[in-house]
Amino acid sequence: MLSKAVVKYINSLQIKKYRHQHQAFVVEGAKSVKELLQANFELQHLFITEAFYHENTKTLAKGYHYSLVTEQELTKAGTYASNNAALAVAKMRSVPPLQPETSDFIIALDDVRDPGNLGTIIRIADWYGINHLVCSENCADFYNSKVIAATMGSFTRVQTHYLDLAMWLKEQAGASHKIYGASLAGDNLHTLHLKPKGIVVLGNEANGIRPEVQAHINHLIKIPAFGQAESLNVATATAIIIDNFKRN
């Protein structure tokens, strides 16, 4: 059974201040919790239904401490409209400093605020085998529950680094890294011979890449439009751009 104190603690972790104060975050749903368990994160709490238990007995037998609860209790404690599987509170992992090689392929996000977009981009990076994502300091928080949910488990495999993006790109440009930026003023992706290496920067959902960040980009690129839409969702644009780099 979930005590009032535990429910209060779980609810507090929906706020960034308390997530970072406690160095803990919430993971909900069957898919995400399964990925969490397989990635061997340190857990503070694990609450599961009988159905989840019977479907994951081998994984749980590795020594995880868990409590059986009802679907109603999980729903009350978490953010999902319904949750018939599991909810976990895990400890954050430290992320080592990023020291990219010129052969690496990295996605960088400038001021991407929407948690769903960030989570989807993390999932896209995982799909294409990209292990590092760089975020400006004002991007959505990696441990936001909506981000974690949108990754569908990919949060366990993609390392996300928060830093002063303009300063970091300046350093990478000095180290001869190719730095691309998504812009409506850029060169048509379909006319370029791209290789999956370098850094690709995508900007804010409404305002694009900030001038202080764009100053360190050495090649602007764009997705050609064939219809009348004014813009693309940043996560959709990320997938299209990465695919163009990977296909060659």
C-alpha positions, 0 to 999 in steps of 0.5 A: 500500500502507498502511504500518504507520505510516499504519495506526497514525495512522489508528487513533489518530484513533479517539480524540478526543484525537488527532483534535483534536491533529492536527485530522484525522478519518477518513471511510470508505465510498463514499457518505461519501468521495464527499460529502467529495470534492465538498465540497472538504475538505483531505485528508491521505490518500486510499486507494481501491480500483480499483472506487471509482476507475473509478466516480469518475474525473471527481471524482478527476481534479480533482487529488486525490492518492490511493493504490490499495489492497485491500479488506483493507487498507481494512478493517484500517485503518478501523472498518468490518467491510468496506470495498470503496471508500475511506477518507480522512483529512481536515483539520477545518474551522473553524466560524465563530461562530453569530450567529442571526437571529430568523427562523432555525430551529436544533436544539440538543442537550443532552448527547446522548452516542450517536454514532449518534444525533448522526450521524442528527440531523445527517442529519435536519437536512440533509434538512430544510434546517437548516444549524446544529446547536448542541451542549452541550460534553458531546455526542458528538464531531462527528468521531467515526467513528460520527457521520460514518458515520451522517450519510451525507455530511451532515457536509459541509453542517451546521455543528455548534457546541459551546458552553456551551448554558445560557449561549448559550440565556440570550443568545438568550432575551434577544434575543427568540428563541423557544426550545422544549424537548422534554419529556413535560410539554410541550404537544401538538405536534398542537395548536400552530400552529408555524412553522419558526423559533426554537430547538428543544432536545432532551435526553439519551437517558436524562435529558432536558434538564438543569435549567440548560438548561430554565431558558432554554426558554420553551415546552415541547412533546411528541410525543403518545403513542398506545401503551404505549412509555415514550419515543422515541429522540432522533433519531426524536423530532428528526425528528418534531418538525422535521416538525411545524414544517416542515409548517405 
